[in-house]
Amino acid sequence: MVGNNQTSKSISLDKYGITNANVKYQLTPEELHNETIAKGMGREADTGALAIDTGEFTGRSPQDRFLVEDDITKDRVWWGDINKPFDPDKFDKLYKKITAYLSGKDVYVRDSYACADPNYRTNIRVMNEYPWSNMFVNSMFLRPEESELDGFEPEWIVVNAPGFMADPEVDGTRQHNFAILNFTKKMAIVGGTGYTGEIKKGIFSALNFVLPVFKNTLPMHCSANVGENGETALFFGLSGTGKTTLSAVPNRKLIGDDEHGWTAENTVFNFEGGCYAKVIDLTEDKEPDIYRAIKHGAILENVIMDDNGHVDYTDASITQNTRVSYPIHFIDNIQIPSIGHNPKNIFFLTADAFGVLPPISKLTPGQAAYHFISGYTAKVAGTEEGIDEPLPSFSACFGAPFMPLHPTKYAEMLSEKMQQAGVNVWLVNTGWTGGPYGTGSRMKLKYTRAMIDAALDGELENVAYKIHPIFGLNVPQECPNVPSEVLNPKDTWADQAAYDKQAHQLARSFKENFDQFAEYANEEIMAGAPLTDQ
């Protein structure tokens, strides 16, 4: 459902504490595009897309995300460095300050919803200070038809004011920016940051709590697509591992690229109505669907553009995290509605910068749970301030910053669903081969695509496998359209003793990270750990 026509309906924000505002309700993407340019907040690229700068923050700020500690969350949330508690009274006071800040201003309001399955639909009203933020909401959430706006009742509201700066000493925040969820009031407030990803991740963090606790549905930070045979594939992975790239392919219909739910009825539905893809080093040859989606109605974030509106996708001088958001129907080959059935293959994607993990391996149920809880990838130089050599990075469930419950809760649900559905689980390394970052080279995308195609087509079922001596992974010894020497990572290293040393070191990192979960894990999960004791 596109529903982009402007409605004549008008609404008051008084009940939200926003008074005397110039409410701009449900503007079309075209109107929001034009207002952004008229306000000097963006420029039009030569493709017709809107290019904006998110300002001080070009990515999420996980340390500034909070959950209100109340009767709903107190005994359920996994409190700690990821899920930090926020006082209910301080939330109320901060909410009053942010709504007072928006009073008397232009406020862009959009009614939308999350969850493509009507049984899980969650109505959302978002109030934005900036027009381009509201355009992002139009792209990323599901769009009601105009007829559905009459009597629209939001279940959640989001108040977004990038220009509002909190006072940490008074307001209880860490610094001037914040993203705070309140489950009792069903509110999300985001201030002090223009990064649009905070808006969508706020709502999806809420769903990642509500769906498993109250609706017996597993929320997943993954992309999903479906083949002609009706079988759904899921792609879990952290930023930069390829989940958007590998799920948007011409021979399979895209369900969604980032957030999904897996129901008790064994269906998979998209939370979103759009895609939010990284565009660093984007080329039409490598990622044609994403490249062609960058047109009028899309929003580019933090890219470098010349005076003629030509974007240099190789330029990371603002950030490595350059992005584009667009409605999902900008991709030609999509599943309508965004619901899949019969999940049969799950891919855990990792960009191993140490060149250790095989490019593809098949996981046992215990290994699947272990690697899901671990959520490994690697950070490389330039991705974050202060990183000048590869570092192992673990994010539980491949999305810890968005997961309010203990990771083992999600892992238990995933294991149960995998066994019920008879799913194959694969670990795919889209990172380095022939040596670590700086010595080796990035795995060729065409090889990764060929390995995933072979797994989906069942061509890896009857080939010989070899157990990796350090990680215990089952590694296929042949794969169509992939040179056999690529499949075994040690064989790609000139110095094989150096490979063993690097592999043992990475295995130790896995085990050290997993220590925090060990007391919650059963024997089968612990058996999925690397084999090495060195």
C-alpha positions as CSV (number, residue, x, y, z in Angstrom):
1,M,0.0,0.0,0.0
2,V,1.6,3.2,-1.1
3,G,-0.9,5.8,0.2
4,N,1.3,8.8,-0.8
5,N,-1.6,11.1,-1.7
6,Q,-1.9,14.1,0.6
7,T,-5.0,14.0,2.8
8,S,-7.1,17.0,3.6
9,K,-7.4,15.9,7.2
10,S,-5.9,18.1,9.8
11,I,-5.2,17.2,13.4
12,S,-4.4,19.0,16.6
13,L,-1.3,18.1,18.7
14,D,-2.6,19.8,21.9
15,K,-3.3,16.5,23.6
16,Y,0.4,15.7,23.2
17,G,1.5,18.9,24.8
18,I,2.5,20.6,21.5
19,T,0.5,23.8,21.2
20,N,0.2,26.5,18.6
21,A,2.1,24.4,16.1
22,N,1.8,24.7,12.3
23,V,0.9,21.1,11.8
24,K,1.8,19.7,8.4
25,Y,0.0,16.4,8.3
26,Q,0.7,13.6,5.9
27,L,2.5,15.6,3.3
28,T,3.5,13.8,0.2
29,P,7.2,12.9,-0.3
30,E,7.3,15.5,-3.1
31,E,6.1,18.2,-0.7
32,L,8.6,17.2,1.9
33,H,11.4,17.0,-0.6
34,N,10.6,20.6,-1.8
35,E,10.2,21.9,1.8
36,T,13.6,20.5,2.7
37,I,15.3,22.3,-0.2
38,A,13.3,25.5,0.4
39,K,14.5,25.5,4.0
40,G,18.1,25.1,2.9
41,M,18.3,21.6,4.6
42,G,19.1,19.6,1.5
43,R,20.0,19.5,-2.2
44,E,18.7,17.4,-5.1
45,A,21.2,14.9,-6.6
46,D,21.4,14.4,-10.3
47,T,19.3,11.2,-9.9
48,G,16.4,13.2,-8.4
49,A,17.1,11.9,-4.8
50,L,17.2,14.3,-1.9
51,A,20.6,14.6,-0.3
52,I,20.8,15.7,3.3
53,D,23.4,16.0,6.1
54,T,22.3,14.6,9.5
55,G,24.7,16.9,11.3
56,E,26.7,16.0,14.4
57,F,25.6,12.4,14.4
58,T,26.0,10.2,11.3
59,G,25.1,7.0,13.1
60,R,23.2,5.7,16.1
61,S,24.5,6.6,19.6
62,P,24.0,3.3,21.5
63,Q,25.2,4.9,24.8
64,D,22.4,7.4,24.6
65,R,19.6,5.0,24.3
66,F,17.4,4.4,27.4
67,L,14.4,2.4,28.4
68,V,12.1,3.7,31.1
69,E,12.2,1.3,34.1
70,D,8.6,0.6,35.0
71,D,6.2,-2.2,36.0
72,I,6.3,-3.6,32.4
73,T,10.1,-3.5,32.0
74,K,11.6,-3.8,35.5
75,D,11.7,-7.7,35.7
76,R,11.8,-8.4,31.9
77,V,14.5,-6.2,30.4
78,W,18.1,-7.3,30.3
79,W,19.5,-4.3,32.0
80,G,23.1,-3.3,31.6
81,D,25.3,-1.4,29.2
82,I,23.0,-1.9,26.3
83,N,19.6,-1.5,28.0
84,K,20.1,1.4,30.4
85,P,17.2,2.3,32.8
86,F,15.6,5.8,32.8
87,D,13.6,7.2,35.6
88,P,9.8,7.6,34.8
89,D,9.6,11.1,36.4
90,K,12.6,12.3,34.5
91,F,11.0,11.0,31.3
92,D,7.8,13.0,32.0
93,K,9.8,16.2,32.6
94,L,12.0,15.7,29.5
95,Y,8.9,14.9,27.4
96,K,7.3,18.2,28.6
97,K,10.5,20.1,27.6
98,I,10.7,18.6,24.1
99,T,7.0,19.2,23.4
100,A,7.3,22.8,24.7
101,Y,10.3,23.2,22.3
102,L,8.2,22.1,19.4
103,S,5.2,24.3,20.3
104,G,4.8,27.2,17.9
105,K,7.0,25.6,15.2
106,D,6.3,23.7,12.0
107,V,5.7,20.1,13.0
108,Y,5.5,17.4,10.4
109,V,3.1,14.6,11.4
110,R,2.8,11.2,9.8
111,D,0.5,8.3,10.6
112,S,1.9,5.0,9.5
113,Y,2.3,1.5,10.9
114,A,4.7,-1.3,11.4
115,C,4.3,-5.1,10.7
116,A,3.0,-6.2,7.3
117,D,1.0,-9.1,8.8
118,P,-2.4,-7.5,9.7
119,N,-2.5,-9.7,12.8
120,Y,0.5,-7.8,14.2
121,R,-0.1,-4.4,12.8
122,T,1.1,-1.6,15.1
123,N,-0.2,1.9,14.3
124,I,2.4,4.7,14.8
125,R,2.1,8.5,14.8
126,V,5.4,10.4,14.3
127,M,5.9,14.1,15.0
128,N,9.1,15.5,13.4
129,E,10.8,18.9,13.6
130,Y,12.3,18.5,10.2
131,P,10.6,17.8,6.8
132,W,13.3,15.3,5.7
133,S,12.9,13.3,8.9
134,N,9.2,13.0,8.1
135,M,10.0,11.9,4.5
136,F,12.3,9.2,6.0
137,V,9.3,8.0,8.1
138,N,7.2,7.8,5.0
139,S,9.8,5.7,3.3
140,M,10.6,3.4,6.2
141,F,7.3,2.6,7.8
142,L,4.3,1.0,6.2
143,R,2.0,3.5,4.5
144,P,-1.8,3.4,5.2
145,E,-4.3,4.2,2.4
146,E,-5.9,7.5,2.7
147,S,-9.2,5.9,3.6
148,E,-7.5,4.3,6.6
149,L,-6.5,7.7,8.1
150,D,-10.1,8.4,9.2
151,G,-10.3,7.4,12.8
152,F,-6.6,6.4,12.8
153,E,-5.6,5.6,16.4
154,P,-1.9,5.3,17.1
155,E,-0.7,2.6,19.4
156,W,2.7,4.2,19.7
157,I,3.8,7.8,19.2
158,V,7.3,9.1,18.4
159,V,8.4,12.7,19.1
160,N,11.5,13.6,17.1
161,A,13.3,17.0,17.6
162,P,16.9,17.0,16.4
163,G,17.3,20.6,17.4
164,F,16.4,20.1,21.0
165,M,19.4,19.6,23.3
166,A,19.0,18.0,26.7
167,D,20.8,19.2,29.8
168,P,22.4,16.0,31.2
169,E,22.7,17.3,34.8
170,V,19.0,18.2,34.9
171,D,17.4,15.7,32.5
172,G,19.2,12.5,33.4
173,T,20.7,11.9,30.0
174,R,24.4,11.1,29.3
175,Q,24.8,14.0,27.0
176,H,22.6,16.4,24.9
177,N,21.3,13.7,22.5
178,F,19.0,10.9,23.6
179,A,16.6,8.2,22.4
180,I,14.2,6.9,25.1
181,L,11.4,4.3,25.0
182,N,8.5,4.3,27.5
183,F,6.5,1.0,27.3
184,T,3.8,2.1,29.7
185,K,3.0,5.3,27.8
186,K,4.0,3.7,24.4
187,M,6.1,6.7,23.5
188,A,9.5,7.2,22.0
189,I,11.3,10.5,22.2
190,V,14.4,11.3,20.2
191,G,16.3,14.6,20.5
192,G,19.6,16.2,19.9
193,T,20.4,14.0,16.9
194,G,19.4,14.3,13.2
195,Y,20.4,10.7,12.5
196,T,17.2,9.2,11.1
197,G,18.0,5.6,12.0
198,E,17.2,6.5,15.7
199,I,13.6,6.9,14.7
200,K,13.1,3.5,13.1
201,K,15.3,1.7,15.6
202,G,13.2,3.1,18.5
203,I,10.0,1.5,17.2
204,F,11.8,-1.7,16.3
205,S,13.3,-1.9,19.8
206,A,9.8,-1.6,21.1
207,L,8.6,-4.5,18.8
208,N,11.6,-6.6,19.8
209,F,10.2,-6.5,23.4
210,V,6.4,-6.6,22.7
211,L,6.4,-9.4,20.1
212,P,8.2,-12.2,22.1
213,V,6.7,-11.2,25.5
214,F,3.1,-10.8,24.5
215,K,2.6,-12.4,21.0
216,N,4.9,-15.4,20.9
217,T,6.6,-14.1,17.8
218,L,10.4,-13.9,17.3
219,P,11.7,-10.5,16.2
220,M,14.8,-10.7,14.0
221,H,17.4,-8.2,12.8
222,C,17.6,-9.7,9.4
223,S,16.7,-9.4,5.7
224,A,14.5,-11.9,4.0
225,N,13.6,-13.0,0.5
226,V,11.5,-15.8,-1.1
227,G,12.2,-18.0,-4.1
228,E,9.9,-19.3,-6.8
229,N,9.4,-22.5,-4.8
230,G,7.9,-20.4,-2.0
231,E,10.8,-21.1,0.5
232,T,11.9,-18.1,2.6
233,A,15.5,-17.4,3.4
234,L,16.7,-15.2,6.2
235,F,20.0,-13.2,6.3
236,F,21.2,-12.1,9.8
237,G,24.1,-9.7,10.0
238,L,25.5,-6.5,11.5
239,S,26.1,-3.4,9.5
240,G,28.5,-3.9,6.6
241,T,28.2,-7.7,6.4
242,G,26.0,-7.6,3.3
243,K,22.5,-8.5,4.4
244,T,20.9,-5.8,2.2
245,T,23.1,-6.6,-0.8
246,L,22.7,-10.4,-0.6
247,S,18.9,-10.4,-0.1
248,A,18.1,-7.9,-3.0
249,V,18.7,-10.3,-6.0
250,P,16.9,-10.6,-9.3
251,N,15.9,-14.3,-8.9
252,R,14.2,-14.0,-5.5
253,K,11.5,-11.6,-4.3
254,L,12.6,-9.3,-1.5
255,I,10.4,-9.4,1.7
256,G,12.5,-6.8,3.5
257,D,16.0,-5.8,4.3
258,D,16.3,-5.2,8.1
259,E,13.6,-6.2,10.6
260,H,11.2,-9.2,10.6
261,G,9.0,-11.3,12.8
262,W,8.7,-15.1,12.7
263,T,5.3,-16.1,13.9
264,A,4.0,-19.3,15.6
265,E,2.2,-20.0,12.3
266,N,5.7,-20.3,10.7
267,T,5.3,-17.1,8.6
268,V,7.8,-14.3,8.3
269,F,6.7,-10.7,8.0
270,N,8.5,-7.4,7.4
271,F,8.3,-4.8,10.1
272,E,9.0,-2.0,7.6
273,G,7.8,-0.4,4.4
274,G,11.2,0.6,3.0
275,C,14.9,0.0,2.9
276,Y,17.8,1.8,4.6
277,A,21.0,0.7,2.7
278,K,24.6,1.7,3.1
279,V,26.0,3.3,-0.1
280,I,29.7,3.5,0.6
281,D,31.5,2.2,-2.6
282,L,28.1,1.6,-4.2
283,T,28.2,0.7,-7.9
284,E,25.5,-0.3,-10.3
285,D,27.4,-3.4,-11.3
286,K,27.6,-4.8,-7.8
287,E,24.3,-3.7,-6.3
288,P,22.0,-2.8,-9.2
289,D,18.7,-2.8,-7.3
290,I,19.9,-0.4,-4.6
291,Y,21.7,1.8,-7.2
292,R,18.6,2.2,-9.3
293,A,16.4,2.9,-6.2
294,I,18.3,6.2,-5.7
295,K,15.8,8.4,-7.5
296,H,13.2,11.0,-6.8
297,G,11.6,10.1,-3.5
298,A,14.8,8.6,-2.0
299,I,16.9,10.3,0.7
300,L,20.7,10.2,0.6
301,E,22.5,10.8,3.9
302,N,25.9,12.3,4.4
303,V,27.2,11.7,0.9
304,I,29.7,13.9,-0.9
305,M,28.1,15.6,-4.0
306,D,29.6,18.0,-6.5
307,D,28.0,21.2,-7.8
308,N,26.3,19.3,-10.5
309,G,24.6,16.9,-8.1
310,H,26.8,14.0,-8.9
311,V,27.5,11.8,-5.8
312,D,30.9,10.2,-5.2
313,Y,30.0,7.0,-3.4
314,T,33.6,6.2,-2.7
315,D,34.1,9.4,-0.6
316,A,33.8,8.6,3.2
317,S,35.1,12.0,4.3
318,I,31.9,12.6,6.3
319,T,31.4,9.0,7.4
320,Q,31.7,5.4,6.3
321,N,28.0,5.1,7.2
322,T,26.6,6.9,4.1
323,R,23.0,5.7,3.6
324,V,20.0,5.8,1.4
325,S,16.4,5.3,2.4
326,Y,13.6,4.6,0.0
327,P,10.2,2.9,-0.1
328,I,10.4,-0.8,-0.7
329,H,8.5,-0.5,-4.0
330,F,11.5,1.3,-5.4
331,I,12.9,-2.3,-5.7
332,D,11.3,-4.0,-8.7
333,N,11.3,-7.6,-7.4
334,I,9.4,-7.5,-4.1
335,Q,7.0,-9.8,-2.3
336,I,3.5,-8.2,-2.0
337,P,2.5,-8.2,0.8
338,S,5.8,-8.4,2.6
339,I,5.1,-11.8,4.1
340,G,6.9,-15.1,3.5
341,H,6.2,-18.7,4.4
342,N,8.1,-21.9,4.9
343,P,11.6,-20.6,6.1
344,K,14.1,-23.2,5.0
345,N,17.6,-21.5,5.0
346,I,19.1,-19.0,7.5
347,F,22.4,-17.3,6.8
348,F,24.5,-15.7,9.5
349,L,26.7,-13.1,7.8
350,T,30.0,-12.0,9.2
351,A,32.7,-9.7,7.8
352,D,35.7,-11.5,9.4
353,A,38.5,-9.0,9.0
354,F,41.0,-11.6,10.3
355,G,40.6,-13.9,7.3
356,V,40.0,-16.9,9.5
357,L,36.4,-18.1,9.1
358,P,35.4,-20.1,6.0
359,P,33.4,-18.3,3.3
360,I,30.5,-20.7,4.0
361,S,30.0,-23.5,6.5
362,K,27.0,-25.5,7.7
363,L,26.1,-25.2,11.4
364,T,24.7,-27.8,13.8
365,P,21.8,-26.6,16.0
366,G,24.2,-26.0,18.9
367,Q,26.6,-24.1,16.7
368,A,23.6,-22.1,15.3
369,A,22.6,-21.0,18.8
370,Y,26.1,-20.3,19.8
371,H,26.9,-18.1,16.8
372,F,23.5,-16.4,17.0
373,I,24.1,-15.4,20.6
374,S,27.7,-14.4,19.7
375,G,26.7,-12.2,16.7
376,Y,30.3,-11.8,15.5
377,T,31.7,-9.5,12.9
378,A,34.9,-7.3,12.9
379,K,35.5,-3.6,12.9
380,V,38.1,-2.4,10.5
381,A,40.1,0.8,10.3
382,G,38.1,3.9,9.6
383,T,34.7,2.6,10.6
384,E,34.9,4.2,14.1
385,E,37.1,6.8,15.7
386,G,40.2,5.3,17.2
387,I,40.2,2.1,15.3
388,D,43.3,1.6,13.2
389,E,43.5,-2.2,13.1
390,P,40.8,-4.9,12.9
391,L,38.9,-5.6,16.2
392,P,36.5,-8.5,16.9
393,S,33.0,-7.2,17.5
394,F,30.2,-9.2,19.1
395,S,26.6,-8.1,19.1
396,A,24.2,-10.7,20.6
397,C,21.5,-11.9,18.2
398,F,23.2,-9.8,15.4
399,G,21.4,-6.8,16.9
400,A,22.1,-6.3,20.6
401,P,21.5,-2.5,20.7
402,F,17.8,-3.2,19.7
403,M,17.1,-6.3,21.8
404,P,15.6,-5.4,25.3
405,L,15.4,-9.1,26.5
406,H,18.3,-11.4,27.4
407,P,19.9,-12.8,24.2
408,T,19.2,-16.4,25.3
409,K,15.4,-15.7,25.2
410,Y,15.7,-14.9,21.5
411,A,18.1,-17.8,20.9
412,E,15.7,-20.2,22.6
413,M,12.8,-19.0,20.3
414,L,15.0,-19.3,17.2
415,S,16.2,-22.8,18.1
416,E,12.7,-24.0,18.6
417,K,11.5,-22.5,15.3
418,M,14.5,-23.9,13.4
419,Q,13.8,-27.4,14.6
420,Q,10.1,-27.1,13.9
421,A,10.7,-25.8,10.4
422,G,13.6,-28.1,9.6
423,V,15.8,-25.1,8.7
424,N,19.4,-25.2,7.4
425,V,21.7,-22.7,9.0
426,W,24.8,-21.4,7.3
427,L,27.7,-19.2,8.5
428,V,28.9,-17.0,5.6
429,N,32.0,-14.9,5.8
430,T,31.8,-11.9,3.5
431,G,35.0,-10.5,5.0
432,W,38.7,-11.2,4.2
433,T,40.5,-14.2,2.7
434,G,44.2,-14.8,2.0
435,G,45.2,-13.0,5.2
436,P,43.7,-10.3,7.5
437,Y,42.6,-6.9,6.6
438,G,45.6,-5.0,5.1
439,T,47.2,-8.2,3.8
440,G,44.4,-10.3,2.4
441,S,41.5,-9.2,0.1
442,R,37.8,-9.0,0.6
443,M,35.8,-12.0,-0.5
444,K,34.5,-11.5,-4.0
445,L,30.8,-10.8,-4.0
446,K,30.3,-13.1,-7.0
447,Y,31.7,-16.0,-4.9
448,T,29.5,-15.2,-1.9
449,R,26.4,-15.0,-4.2
450,A,27.3,-18.3,-5.8
451,M,27.7,-20.0,-2.4
452,I,24.4,-18.7,-1.2
453,D,22.7,-19.8,-4.5
454,A,24.2,-23.3,-4.1
455,A,22.9,-23.5,-0.5
456,L,19.4,-22.3,-1.5
457,D,19.3,-24.7,-4.5
458,G,20.3,-27.7,-2.4
459,E,23.6,-28.1,-4.3
460,L,25.6,-28.4,-1.1
461,E,23.6,-31.3,0.2
462,N,25.6,-34.1,-1.4
463,V,29.1,-32.7,-1.4
464,A,32.0,-33.7,0.9
465,Y,32.5,-31.6,4.0
466,K,35.6,-31.1,6.2
467,I,35.5,-30.1,9.8
468,H,37.4,-26.9,10.6
469,P,40.0,-28.0,13.2
470,I,39.7,-24.9,15.3
471,F,36.1,-23.7,15.0
472,G,34.5,-27.2,14.4
473,L,32.5,-25.8,11.4
474,N,31.4,-28.1,8.6
475,V,33.0,-26.7,5.5
476,P,31.9,-27.8,2.0
477,Q,34.8,-28.9,-0.2
478,E,33.2,-28.0,-3.5
479,C,30.7,-25.4,-4.7
480,P,29.5,-24.5,-8.2
481,N,31.2,-21.4,-9.6
482,V,33.6,-21.1,-6.7
483,P,37.3,-22.2,-6.9
484,S,37.8,-25.0,-4.5
485,E,40.9,-23.4,-2.9
486,V,38.7,-20.4,-1.8
487,L,36.5,-22.7,0.4
488,N,39.2,-23.5,3.0
489,P,40.6,-20.3,4.4
490,K,43.9,-21.7,5.6
491,D,44.8,-22.7,2.0
492,T,44.5,-19.1,0.9
493,W,47.2,-17.9,3.3
494,A,50.8,-17.8,2.2
495,D,51.9,-18.3,5.8
496,Q,49.8,-21.2,7.2
497,A,51.4,-21.0,10.6
498,A,50.3,-17.4,10.8
499,Y,46.8,-18.5,9.9
500,D,46.7,-21.0,12.8
501,K,47.9,-18.3,15.2
502,Q,45.3,-15.9,14.0
503,A,42.5,-18.5,14.2
504,H,43.4,-19.5,17.8
505,Q,43.4,-15.9,18.8
506,L,39.9,-15.3,17.2
507,A,38.6,-18.5,18.9
508,R,39.7,-17.2,22.2
509,S,37.9,-13.9,21.5
510,F,34.7,-15.9,20.9
511,K,35.1,-17.8,24.2
512,E,35.9,-14.7,26.2
513,N,32.8,-12.9,24.8
514,F,30.6,-15.9,25.5
515,D,31.6,-16.1,29.2
516,Q,28.8,-13.6,29.9
517,F,26.2,-16.0,28.5
518,A,27.6,-19.4,29.6
519,E,25.5,-19.8,32.8
520,Y,22.4,-19.4,30.7
521,A,23.4,-21.8,27.9
522,N,22.7,-25.5,27.8
523,E,25.2,-28.3,26.8
524,E,24.1,-28.3,23.2
525,I,24.8,-24.6,22.8
526,M,28.2,-24.8,24.7
527,A,29.1,-27.7,22.3
528,G,28.9,-25.1,19.5
529,A,31.9,-23.2,20.8
530,P,35.3,-23.3,19.0
531,L,37.2,-26.5,19.6
532,T,40.5,-24.9,20.6
533,D,41.6,-24.6,24.2
534,Q,44.7,-22.6,23.3
